[in-house]
Amino acid sequence: MYQFVSGPLVWIAFAVFVGGMVYQFVTMLRLAQKDKVIYPYMSLKYSLRSLFHWIIPFASRNMRARYEVTIVTFIFHICLVLLPIFLLAHVAMFAFAWGAKWCVMSAGAANYMTLAVILACVFFLLRRVMLPEVQFVTYVSDYVLLAIAFAPFVTGFAANRQWFDYETTIIIHMICGSLMLIVIPFTRLSHMLFFPFTRAYMGSEFGAVRNARDW
Amino acid sequence: MGLPAIPIVSDLGLDETAKALNTEQIATVVNRILDQETAARFKVYLNTCVHCGLCSDACHWFLSNDRDPRFSPVGKVKQTLWEIIRKKGHVSPEFMKDCSRIAHTECNVCRRCSMYCPFGIDIAYLLLVVRRICHELGMVPQFLQDTVNSHSVTMNQMWVKQDEWIDTLQWQEEEAKGEIKTSRIPLDKEGADVFYSVIAPEPKILAQLIGNIAQIMAVAKVDWTMPSLDGWDNSNMAMYSGDFEIMGRVERAHYESALKLKSRRIVMGECGHAFRGAAYDGPKWLGWREPPIPLIHAVDFYHELLTTGRIKIAKKFETPVTVQEPCNIVRGRGLGQKLREIISMVCEDFRLPEPGLEHNYCCGAGGGTINCGPPWKTSRVKGNRVKAEQLAATKAHIIITPCHNCHSGIEDIISGYKLGMHVKFFSEILMEVMEVPDELKC
């Protein structure tokens, strides 16, 4: 079992993730031709202007107004992306498989960052349950997607701490991680891919056509 | 969740249509529109929205209805498009009635929410897709549909007949000449610097505004013209009902009229939605990146006249004023700063609204909402309490707004919330303060 999840399953997950992202990207480009306003309106300058104001914490009005969401969201996304890439255990596995190596983060940092992701997920859950405007637009799938994002981190944390049988925990962890990679391109988690493009288009329409700010 | 019931409003345009529709017809129309008329934006927006609700605080309807989630931008999308897509268009006529209520009467498509969505999702566009579906089903509030019918038949919004148009211009020219000797309303003059267009309510119910512009043009010595035939009305309610074919016809007629007269540029009167139609929604539909002839809004034009000294100010307006910044020229064209500059140039005591510029709240009337008519007025006024509070906080006496929809919407709010304020167009203030050379005076 361990052999399968740490070998073929991971490769399948990566293949589906990369293939799915490429498919979504190509589909988006193709559909953008049908949406006849997109390419003529796109402007590099205004795309970057918009992205700049929305990837810097508090650079937009709503980020300042909803500061708690901003803080949690930024920490969550930074940790979510950096942790899997620079975690010693992950890098070691790649080194073992490929001989490729890159820098790793310290165990302490990884520990805190994992905790941050877990707490952020709890925050998102509470927000979803407690705020009427979020509750109203919540489907079961929103909880499932949150759980899918939450699972690799909580299982990784548990494995690291050896709270339960290590081998079982790590197998579950790898399954959860693979599952997350597999679903990203085909669910709303695809905002990972689409974010720069939706922002770029809105930035371009606001800047190049409407001569106004969008932050 | 224990939310209060939404009051039932009787509207023949919705009630009678619902009786004649069935689920199969609705599914056919929905799927045709979604397959043929939507593409990357629609698909990506729907796939990207993570249901976070962060757009809510942008919406004056949501804020004014005590944070009722049914009025948040994403809440409106949920109650309409998400359901339509989930059921693959197999929704009931009653459901489509609710869609029209939400998309036509409870959303001003002001696009403030797209500035609050972290992904920049154009939620107003999504609700315009809902309007498009409603239009294709004939599910449009009756008063709004009437204005579209008028566009279709007369190429203007208010059933103004050809003879009435010319007659009104001649009457207003006479009026203007009574004040300033050289006032003229030159009709069909070829090669003029300015082709001036208005919205149909001006000749119909606010004719003095045309007389005012004749005087302003005379004082500023502008080489201008107006068309005698169709194309003089720059308003476009079809853009808001979802009838994009007629929207395209109206915009094309407007531009062709100016091109036929070989005018150098079009200057539009003080109206926001008309500017939106002519500057970007119309061209977008017609496949033009930019209009075929330069187009500027009255705010830009007055800014030019004032900064170049063609209009001088005799004595500044003293009563405290504030501004209602129209979404379609401020969020829609970045004219907020120029608007503030011209007001500062003519008014002594100008009090800024907060929030302002691109973040200003919509008047609640725009987006065709006020054109849905009296049946929907109560909910419209209730849905913009934040605007009343924002205006009241300025303690100004006069609210200047260079937009017809804003003008009417703010008047409704003033009376609904007993603010005791008055609304004026910028040109009305300018008329009171501009310097008229002695040789032009009657």
Interface residues (C-beta under 8 A of the other chain):
Chain A: T27 M28 L29 L31 A32 Q33 K34 D35 K36 V37 I38 P40 Y41 S50 W54 S60 R61 N62 M63 A65 R66 V69 T73 L131 P132 E133 V134 Q135 F136 V137 T138 Y139 D142 R188 S190 H191 F194 F195 F197 T198 R199 Y201 M202 G203 E205 F206 V209 R210 N211 A212 R213 D214 W215
Chain B: M1 T38 A39 A40 R41 F42 K43 V44 Y45 N47 T48 C49 V50 H51 C52 G53 L54 S56 D57 A58 F62 R67 P69 R70 S72 V74 G75 K78 S114 M115 Y116 P118 F119 G120 I121 D122 Y280 K284 G287 R289 V330 R331 G332 R333 G334 L335 G336 P355 E358 H359
